[in-house]
């Protein structure tokens, strides 16, 4: 019966503080804010426990309440960590740790090497970078010299870090 009285005789202030504490703790896990929500959540929960103890709990009831609050925060943490790794939260950008680049993006692309010496036309203005049509396909290219106007003839000079380097070409 002592266990039930911990919660049945609880005033509104400890209930609010404990609830707000758990909610702020969960917000910190979903929206990392340098620990502000987490710290405020823990402080709020501790204040709720202290106020409840002052309201009139004996030692065993106080210890039970403390263990229940620690357990609730622990279960919430474990659930959200596991959900972050394997569940719904892990599918969001919050926990995603992937690059848009290929793993081998620095390795020379043999298909691009075949373009060296080929000519084409710029699709738009090349102000250092832009697009050009070479052998019927449009590629992202870099101008070696400088500005090249739209529709100008270009020639692939080299492939540098998988970037097609071109210069203006007069045929």
Sine and cosine of phi, psi and omega as CSV:
sin_phi,cos_phi,sin_psi,cos_psi,sin_omega,cos_omega
0.00,0.00,-0.45,0.89,0.02,-1.00
-0.89,0.46,-0.60,0.80,-0.03,-1.00
-0.89,0.46,-0.68,0.74,-0.04,-1.00
-0.92,0.39,-0.58,0.81,-0.05,-1.00
-0.93,0.36,-0.34,0.94,0.05,-1.00
-0.85,0.53,-0.66,0.75,-0.10,-1.00
-0.99,-0.17,-0.53,0.85,-0.06,-1.00
-0.95,0.30,-0.46,0.89,-0.01,-1.00
-0.97,-0.22,0.28,0.96,-0.03,-1.00
-0.98,0.21,0.71,-0.70,0.05,-1.00
-0.97,0.26,0.11,-0.99,-0.06,-1.00
-0.94,0.33,-0.54,0.84,-0.05,-1.00
-0.90,0.43,-0.74,0.67,0.05,-1.00
-0.90,0.44,-0.58,0.82,0.04,-1.00
-0.89,0.46,-0.72,0.70,0.00,-1.00
-0.90,0.43,-0.71,0.70,-0.03,-1.00
-0.90,0.43,-0.67,0.74,0.02,-1.00
-0.92,0.40,-0.65,0.76,0.01,-1.00
-0.91,0.40,-0.73,0.68,0.01,-1.00
-0.89,0.46,-0.62,0.78,0.02,-1.00
-0.87,0.49,-0.71,0.70,0.01,-1.00
-0.93,0.38,-0.63,0.78,0.01,-1.00
-0.91,0.42,-0.70,0.71,0.02,-1.00
-0.90,0.45,-0.61,0.79,0.04,-1.00
-0.89,0.45,-0.67,0.74,0.03,-1.00
-0.93,0.38,-0.62,0.79,0.05,-1.00
-0.87,0.49,-0.65,0.76,0.01,-1.00
-0.87,0.49,-0.59,0.80,-0.01,-1.00
-0.95,0.31,-0.62,0.78,-0.01,-1.00
-0.98,0.20,-0.62,0.79,-0.06,-1.00
-0.80,-0.59,1.00,0.05,-0.03,-1.00
-0.86,0.51,0.80,-0.60,-0.03,-1.00
-0.72,-0.69,0.75,0.66,0.01,-1.00
0.85,0.53,0.47,0.88,0.08,-1.00
1.00,0.09,0.01,1.00,-0.07,-1.00
-0.88,0.47,-0.78,0.63,-0.01,-1.00
-0.91,0.42,-0.63,0.77,0.01,-1.00
-0.90,0.44,-0.72,0.70,0.01,-1.00
-0.91,0.42,-0.71,0.71,0.03,-1.00
-0.89,0.46,-0.60,0.80,0.03,-1.00
-0.91,0.42,-0.69,0.72,0.01,-1.00
-0.92,0.39,-0.67,0.74,0.03,-1.00
-0.88,0.47,-0.67,0.74,0.01,-1.00
-0.89,0.45,-0.69,0.73,0.01,-1.00
-0.91,0.42,-0.66,0.75,0.03,-1.00
-0.90,0.44,-0.67,0.75,0.04,-1.00
-0.88,0.47,-0.65,0.76,0.04,-1.00
-0.89,0.46,-0.67,0.74,0.02,-1.00
-0.91,0.42,-0.71,0.71,-0.02,-1.00
-0.89,0.46,-0.70,0.71,0.00,-1.00
-0.89,0.46,-0.64,0.77,0.01,-1.00
-0.91,0.42,-0.63,0.78,0.02,-1.00
-0.91,0.42,-0.66,0.75,0.02,-1.00
-0.91,0.41,-0.53,0.85,0.02,-1.00
-0.89,0.45,-0.29,0.96,0.08,-1.00
0.81,-0.59,0.89,0.46,0.12,-0.99
-0.92,-0.40,0.54,-0.84,0.10,-0.99
-0.99,0.13,0.01,-1.00,-0.10,-1.00
-0.87,0.49,-0.71,0.71,-0.03,-1.00
-0.91,0.42,-0.69,0.72,0.03,-1.00
-0.90,0.44,-0.64,0.76,0.02,-1.00
-0.89,0.45,-0.72,0.70,0.02,-1.00
-0.89,0.45,-0.65,0.76,0.03,-1.00
-0.89,0.46,-0.71,0.71,0.01,-1.00
-0.89,0.46,-0.68,0.73,0.02,-1.00
-0.87,0.48,-0.71,0.70,0.01,-1.00
-0.91,0.42,-0.59,0.81,0.03,-1.00
-0.91,0.41,-0.70,0.72,0.00,-1.00
-0.91,0.42,-0.70,0.71,0.04,-1.00
-0.88,0.48,-0.67,0.74,0.03,-1.00
-0.89,0.45,-0.66,0.75,0.01,-1.00
-0.89,0.45,-0.69,0.72,0.03,-1.00
-0.92,0.39,-0.61,0.79,0.03,-1.00
-0.91,0.42,-0.71,0.71,0.02,-1.00
-0.90,0.44,-0.67,0.74,0.03,-1.00
-0.88,0.47,-0.67,0.74,0.02,-1.00
-0.90,0.44,-0.74,0.67,-0.02,-1.00
-0.89,0.45,-0.70,0.71,0.00,-1.00
-0.86,0.51,-0.72,0.69,-0.05,-1.00
-0.95,0.31,-0.55,0.84,0.07,-1.00
-0.91,0.41,-0.71,0.70,0.03,-1.00
-0.91,0.41,-0.62,0.79,0.04,-1.00
-0.92,0.39,-0.55,0.84,0.05,-1.00
-0.92,0.39,-0.60,0.80,-0.01,-1.00
-0.99,0.14,-0.62,0.78,-0.16,-0.99
-0.83,-0.56,-0.18,0.98,-0.17,-0.99
-0.92,-0.39,-0.49,-0.87,-0.10,-0.99
-0.90,0.45,-0.68,0.74,-0.04,-1.00
-0.90,0.43,-0.55,0.83,0.00,-1.00
-0.91,0.42,-0.36,0.93,0.01,-1.00
-0.99,0.12,-0.12,0.99,0.02,-1.00
-1.00,0.02,0.16,-0.99,0.02,-1.00
-0.94,0.35,-0.22,0.98,-0.03,-1.00
-0.88,0.47,-0.66,0.75,-0.05,-1.00
-0.94,-0.34,0.02,1.00,-0.07,-1.00
-0.95,0.30,0.75,-0.66,-0.03,-1.00
-0.77,-0.64,0.84,0.54,-0.04,-1.00
-0.85,-0.53,0.45,-0.89,0.05,-1.00
-0.97,-0.24,0.52,-0.86,0.06,-1.00
-0.98,0.18,-0.24,0.97,0.02,-1.00
-0.99,0.12,0.53,-0.85,0.10,-0.99
-0.91,0.42,0.43,-0.90,0.01,-1.00
-0.90,0.43,-0.50,0.86,-0.05,-1.00
-0.96,-0.27,0.54,0.84,-0.10,-0.99
-0.90,0.43,-0.35,0.94,0.00,-1.00
-1.00,0.05,-0.26,0.97,0.03,-1.00
-0.95,0.31,0.61,-0.79,0.00,-1.00
-0.89,0.45,0.71,-0.70,0.04,-1.00
-1.00,0.03,0.90,-0.43,-0.07,-1.00
-0.90,0.44,-0.51,0.86,0.03,-1.00
-0.91,0.42,-0.60,0.80,0.01,-1.00
-0.95,0.32,-0.55,0.83,0.00,-1.00
-0.86,0.50,-0.51,0.86,-0.01,-1.00
-0.94,0.34,-0.25,0.97,-0.01,-1.00
-0.99,0.14,-0.28,0.96,-0.04,-1.00
-0.87,0.50,0.78,-0.62,-0.01,-1.00
1.00,-0.05,-0.22,0.98,0.00,-1.00
-0.99,0.15,0.44,-0.90,0.01,-1.00
-0.92,-0.39,0.28,-0.96,0.00,-1.00
-0.24,-0.97,-0.27,-0.96,0.00,-1.00
-0.76,-0.65,0.57,-0.82,0.06,-1.00
-0.95,0.30,0.64,-0.77,0.02,-1.00
-1.00,0.03,-0.50,0.87,0.05,-1.00
-0.61,-0.79,-0.13,-0.99,0.03,-1.00
-0.94,0.35,0.70,-0.71,0.11,-0.99
-0.98,-0.21,0.98,-0.20,0.11,-0.99
-0.96,-0.28,0.97,0.26,-0.20,-0.98
0.97,0.23,-0.78,0.63,0.02,-1.00
-0.82,-0.57,0.41,-0.91,0.03,-1.00
0.16,-0.99,-0.41,-0.91,-0.04,-1.00
-0.83,-0.55,0.53,-0.85,0.04,-1.00
-0.60,-0.80,0.50,-0.87,0.05,-1.00
-0.99,-0.16,0.89,-0.45,-0.03,-1.00
-0.79,-0.61,0.82,-0.57,0.00,-1.00
0.80,0.60,0.64,0.77,0.09,-1.00
0.99,0.10,-0.03,1.00,0.01,-1.00
-0.86,-0.52,0.49,-0.87,0.02,-1.00
-0.99,-0.11,0.77,-0.64,-0.02,-1.00
-0.82,-0.57,0.42,-0.91,0.21,-0.98
-0.99,0.17,0.79,-0.62,-0.05,-1.00
-0.74,-0.67,0.27,-0.96,0.07,-1.00
-0.84,-0.55,0.70,-0.71,0.05,-1.00
-0.99,0.12,0.72,-0.70,0.01,-1.00
-0.97,0.26,-0.73,0.69,-0.10,-0.99
-0.99,0.15,-0.96,0.28,-0.08,-1.00
-0.22,-0.97,-0.58,-0.82,-0.03,-1.00
-0.87,0.49,0.73,-0.68,0.13,-0.99
-0.77,-0.64,0.78,-0.62,-0.07,-1.00
-0.95,0.33,0.30,-0.95,0.00,-1.00
-0.92,0.40,0.68,-0.73,0.04,-1.00
0.99,0.11,0.07,1.00,-0.02,-1.00
-0.98,0.22,0.49,-0.87,0.09,-1.00
-0.97,0.25,0.69,-0.73,0.02,-1.00
-0.74,-0.67,0.30,-0.96,0.06,-1.00
-0.71,-0.70,0.67,-0.74,0.03,-1.00
-0.97,0.26,0.86,-0.51,-0.05,-1.00
-1.00,-0.09,-0.68,0.73,-0.02,-1.00
-0.33,-0.95,0.24,-0.97,0.13,-0.99
-0.91,-0.41,0.87,-0.49,-0.06,-1.00
-0.81,-0.59,0.90,-0.43,-0.05,-1.00
0.81,0.59,0.70,0.71,-0.01,-1.00
0.87,0.49,0.39,0.92,0.07,-1.00
-0.93,-0.36,0.75,-0.66,-0.02,-1.00
-0.99,0.15,0.88,-0.48,-0.02,-1.00
-0.98,-0.19,0.81,-0.59,-0.06,-1.00
-0.81,-0.59,0.29,-0.96,0.14,-0.99
-0.63,-0.78,0.37,-0.93,0.00,-1.00
-0.88,0.47,0.65,-0.76,-0.09,-1.00
-0.74,-0.67,0.74,-0.68,0.01,-1.00
-0.95,-0.30,0.87,-0.50,-0.01,-1.00
-0.97,-0.24,0.00,0.00,0.00,0.00
